[in-house]
Amino acid sequence: MPDSLQQEARQILDTLAFTTFEQCQPLSHNFNTIPSRPGLYAVRHRVDGLLYIGKTKSLRGRFSGGHKAFLWAWLDKYNWEDVRIAIHPLSAWSNPALLLELEAIILRATEPPYNVQIPPES
């Protein structure tokens, strides 16, 4: 795997994991503060950290229709105010294979509890 891909994955992971909780996007009914752009995202808990990491063609669209991580957080009895979304918008969805590999690298590095399938290293 190219070092540049590993480096890019590390930068995205740093954005998703280390953005302060207060700077993350709060849960809302329409998620209108989240851009309708492609990107990677993390559902995070104020204390427990990363719960779920994913990629999408539309960040806002991914959440406005619901997300399984929210249901699981509710089942785990997390207060909704303690769950937020960290985002890393991308300029384009130009290379789906690259995004899939970036997501896989980040998942293997973090193993968030709500990601049920973490791709093995190839």
C-alpha positions in Angstrom: 0.0 0.0 0.0 1.4 3.4 -0.9 2.7 5.5 1.9 0.7 8.5 0.6 -2.5 6.6 1.1 -1.5 5.7 4.7 -0.6 9.3 5.3 -3.9 10.6 3.9 -5.8 8.0 6.1 -3.8 9.2 9.2 -4.7 12.9 8.5 -8.4 12.0 8.0 -8.4 9.9 11.2 -6.8 12.8 13.1 -9.6 15.0 11.9 -12.3 12.5 12.9 -10.9 11.5 16.2 -9.2 14.6 17.5 -11.6 17.4 16.6 -12.9 18.6 19.9 -16.3 17.3 20.8 -17.7 20.8 20.9 -16.6 21.4 17.3 -18.4 18.2 16.1 -21.9 18.5 14.6 -24.7 18.0 17.0 -27.6 15.7 16.3 -30.6 17.5 14.8 -33.8 16.8 12.8 -32.5 17.9 9.4 -28.7 18.1 9.9 -28.7 21.4 7.9 -25.3 22.4 9.4 -23.7 19.4 7.7 -22.7 19.9 4.0 -24.3 17.8 1.2 -20.8 16.8 0.0 -19.0 13.5 -0.1 -16.9 12.7 2.9 -15.9 10.5 5.7 -17.5 10.8 9.1 -17.4 9.5 12.6 -20.2 9.2 15.1 -18.6 10.1 18.5 -19.5 10.0 22.1 -18.3 12.7 24.5 -16.5 10.3 26.8 -16.3 6.9 25.0 -14.9 8.4 21.7 -15.4 6.8 18.3 -18.5 4.7 17.9 -18.8 4.4 14.1 -16.8 5.5 11.0 -18.1 5.6 7.5 -18.0 7.2 4.1 -20.8 8.7 2.0 -21.6 10.5 -1.2 -23.6 13.1 0.8 -22.8 13.8 4.4 -26.1 15.5 5.2 -28.2 12.9 3.3 -26.5 10.1 5.2 -27.8 11.4 8.5 -31.1 13.0 7.5 -32.5 9.5 6.7 -31.4 8.1 10.0 -28.3 6.0 10.9 -27.9 2.7 12.8 -25.3 4.2 15.1 -28.0 6.5 16.5 -30.2 3.5 17.3 -27.3 1.6 18.9 -26.4 4.6 21.0 -29.9 4.9 22.2 -29.9 1.1 23.0 -26.7 1.7 25.0 -28.6 4.4 26.9 -26.3 7.2 25.7 -27.8 10.7 26.2 -28.3 12.2 22.7 -26.5 15.4 23.7 -23.4 13.3 24.3 -23.3 12.0 20.7 -22.0 14.1 17.8 -20.7 13.7 14.3 -17.2 14.6 13.2 -16.9 15.1 9.4 -14.1 15.3 6.8 -15.7 16.6 3.6 -14.1 15.6 0.3 -14.0 17.7 -2.9 -15.3 14.9 -5.0 -16.4 11.3 -5.1 -14.0 10.7 -7.9 -12.3 7.4 -6.8 -14.6 5.0 -4.9 -11.9 2.4 -4.6 -9.6 4.9 -3.0 -12.3 5.9 -0.5 -13.0 2.3 0.3 -9.3 1.7 1.0 -9.1 4.9 3.1 -12.1 3.8 5.1 -10.7 0.3 5.6 -7.3 1.7 6.9 -9.1 4.0 9.4 -11.4 1.2 10.5 -8.5 -1.2 11.1 -6.7 1.5 13.1 -9.6 2.3 15.4 -12.0 -0.7 15.4 -15.1 1.4 16.4 -17.6 -0.7 18.3 -20.6 0.0 16.1 -18.8 -1.0 12.8 -19.7 -4.7 12.7 -17.5 -5.4 9.7 -13.9 -4.3 9.6 -12.2 -5.2 6.3 -9.0 -7.4 6.7 -5.7 -6.0 5.4 -5.1 -7.0 1.8 
